[in-house]
Each structure stands twice: as C-alpha cells, then as structure tokens.
Amino acid sequence: MERRISFDVCPRCGEYGFEHLKMHSHCVNCLHIIDRWPREFPIPAWACFAYRQVSKQFDSQITPIL
C-alpha cells in the first residue's frame, strides 16, 4: 500500500513543512504539533469533585511565609 505524504503551510511559522498524519500534524521546521488523539478515558466527574475537595482542605492548611 502506498501512502501519500501531505504537507501544508504551518499555522505558526508560515513555512511549507506542516505534515498531516493520522493521529497528529506537525511542522518539520518549528516543531509545532496539533494532536488529534481521542479522549478515550476522560476524567470522571466524581474524581474531579474529590480532587477539588481535597485541594480546598490542603489550601486551608497552608500558611503564607511573610
């Protein structure tokens, strides 16, 4: 199977070297990357809530150094 390499103009540097691949695109000149990985395992809502609760408790225990 033959694959065609697709290059385009980079949105960051404007040079012609932005390569489009299946899961990401990247510029060979300035190394700008656009990732297209699917979010298969998003962080569950309960985990975000638990993190915020622990974070609030931790922040209340910190005393600033003056």
Kinemage of the C-alpha trace (Angstrom):
@kinemage 1
@onewidth
@group {chain A} dominant
@subgroup {mainchain}
@vectorlist {calphas} color= white
{ca met a 1} P 0.000 0.000 0.000
{ca glu a 2} L 1.407 3.368 -0.966
{ca arg a 3} L 0.851 6.330 1.325
{ca arg a 4} L 0.965 9.901 0.180
{ca ile a 5} L 2.687 12.411 2.467
{ca ser a 6} L 0.591 15.537 2.826
{ca phe a 7} L 2.424 18.787 3.541
{ca asp a 8} L 0.803 22.164 4.075
{ca val a 9} L 1.689 25.647 5.317
{ca cys a 10} L 2.348 25.733 9.080
{ca pro a 11} L -0.140 27.905 11.013
{ca arg a 12} L 2.619 29.021 13.417
{ca cys a 13} L 5.723 29.711 11.300
{ca gly a 14} L 4.190 30.012 7.820
{ca glu a 15} L 6.731 27.660 6.229
{ca tyr a 16} L 5.747 24.818 3.898
{ca gly a 17} L 6.511 21.829 6.104
{ca phe a 18} L 3.369 21.037 8.083
{ca glu a 19} L 2.883 17.267 7.765
{ca his a 20} L -0.573 15.744 8.305
{ca leu a 21} L -0.589 12.273 9.831
{ca lys a 22} L -3.415 10.087 11.107
{ca met a 23} L -3.208 10.990 14.798
{ca his a 24} L -1.372 14.323 14.710
{ca ser a 25} L 0.073 17.007 12.493
{ca his a 26} L 3.479 18.576 12.982
{ca cys a 27} L 5.783 21.122 11.382
{ca val a 28} L 9.236 19.878 10.435
{ca asn a 29} L 10.594 23.434 10.685
{ca cys a 30} L 9.347 24.813 14.019
{ca leu a 31} L 8.083 21.548 15.632
{ca his a 32} L 4.524 22.885 16.116
{ca ile a 33} L 2.223 19.943 16.924
{ca ile a 34} L -1.553 19.581 16.715
{ca asp a 35} L -2.703 16.419 18.458
{ca arg a 36} L -5.838 14.553 17.372
{ca trp a 37} L -5.851 11.695 19.890
{ca pro a 38} L -9.343 10.750 21.020
{ca arg a 39} L -10.096 11.190 24.709
{ca glu a 40} L -10.907 7.582 25.466
{ca phe a 41} L -10.624 7.911 29.223
{ca pro a 42} L -11.890 11.316 30.320
{ca ile a 43} L -11.609 12.156 33.993
{ca pro a 44} L -14.899 11.166 35.684
{ca ala a 45} L -16.952 13.883 37.391
{ca trp a 46} L -16.635 12.175 40.787
{ca ala a 47} L -12.837 12.273 40.549
{ca cys a 48} L -12.844 15.987 39.695
{ca phe a 49} L -15.156 16.668 42.656
{ca ala a 50} L -12.955 14.646 45.052
{ca tyr a 51} L -9.839 16.445 43.834
{ca arg a 52} L -11.435 19.860 44.412
{ca gln a 53} L -12.482 18.877 47.954
{ca val a 54} L -9.007 17.673 48.912
{ca ser a 55} L -7.435 20.698 47.235
{ca lys a 56} L -9.603 23.071 49.294
{ca gln a 57} L -8.619 21.282 52.530
{ca phe a 58} L -4.951 21.416 51.615
{ca asp a 59} L -5.110 25.108 50.678
{ca ser a 60} L -6.774 25.990 54.001
{ca gln a 61} L -3.885 24.362 55.918
{ca ile a 62} L -1.154 26.322 54.170
{ca thr a 63} L 0.080 29.432 55.918
{ca pro a 64} L 1.909 32.057 53.900
{ca ile a 65} L 5.505 32.856 54.793
{ca leu a 66} L 5.920 36.584 55.392
